[in-house]
Amino acid sequence: MRGAAPRAIQELAGHQDLGTTQRYLHLSPAAVEGAIRLLDQPAPQFARGNIVATQISSTANVSS
């Protein structure tokens, strides 16, 4: 409820399986609604840092 990652809580609790941790995680209706609103937003468009595909030239020097 305070923003801690479930995986971090799992480690702190000493649970081997994340499913065990999830049994004890209870979300408020407001938290569920907030997650839905977040997922409903359009994906951000990044101006920098995108991976750009490059093409290898077929005329590259190849030794026989």
C-alpha positions as CSV (number, residue, x, y, z in Angstrom):
1,M,0.0,0.0,0.0
2,R,2.9,2.3,0.5
3,G,4.6,1.6,-2.8
4,A,7.0,-1.2,-1.9
5,A,7.7,-3.7,-4.6
6,P,6.1,-7.1,-4.0
7,R,9.5,-8.8,-4.8
8,A,11.2,-6.7,-2.1
9,I,8.5,-7.6,0.4
10,Q,9.0,-11.3,-0.5
11,E,12.7,-11.1,0.2
12,L,12.2,-9.2,3.5
13,A,9.5,-11.8,4.6
14,G,11.8,-14.7,3.7
15,H,9.2,-16.3,1.4
16,Q,10.6,-18.6,-1.3
17,D,7.5,-18.2,-3.5
18,L,6.1,-14.8,-4.6
19,G,2.6,-16.5,-4.4
20,T,3.0,-16.8,-0.7
21,T,3.7,-13.1,-0.3
22,Q,0.8,-12.2,-2.5
23,R,-1.6,-14.0,-0.1
24,Y,-0.7,-11.4,2.4
25,L,-0.9,-8.3,0.1
26,H,-4.2,-6.6,0.3
27,L,-5.0,-3.7,-2.0
28,S,-7.5,-1.0,-1.2
29,P,-10.1,-0.2,-3.7
30,A,-8.4,3.1,-4.4
31,A,-5.1,1.3,-5.2
32,V,-6.9,-1.0,-7.6
33,E,-8.6,2.0,-9.3
34,G,-5.2,3.8,-9.5
35,A,-3.7,0.8,-11.2
36,I,-6.5,0.7,-13.7
37,R,-6.1,4.4,-14.5
38,L,-2.4,4.0,-15.0
39,L,-2.9,1.1,-17.4
40,D,-5.6,3.1,-19.3
41,Q,-3.1,5.8,-20.1
42,P,-1.4,5.8,-23.5
43,A,2.1,4.5,-23.5
44,P,4.8,7.2,-23.3
45,Q,6.6,8.1,-26.4
46,F,10.3,8.4,-25.9
47,A,12.3,10.8,-27.9
48,R,15.7,9.4,-27.0
49,G,17.0,6.0,-26.1
50,N,14.9,4.0,-28.5
51,I,16.6,1.0,-30.1
52,V,17.1,1.6,-33.8
53,A,17.5,-1.4,-36.1
54,T,20.5,-1.3,-38.3
55,Q,21.1,-3.2,-41.5
56,I,24.4,-4.9,-42.2
57,S,25.6,-4.1,-45.7
58,S,25.8,-7.1,-48.1
59,T,28.9,-5.6,-49.6
60,A,31.0,-6.1,-46.4
61,N,34.5,-7.5,-47.0
62,V,34.4,-11.2,-46.5
63,S,37.6,-13.2,-46.6
64,S,37.6,-16.6,-48.3
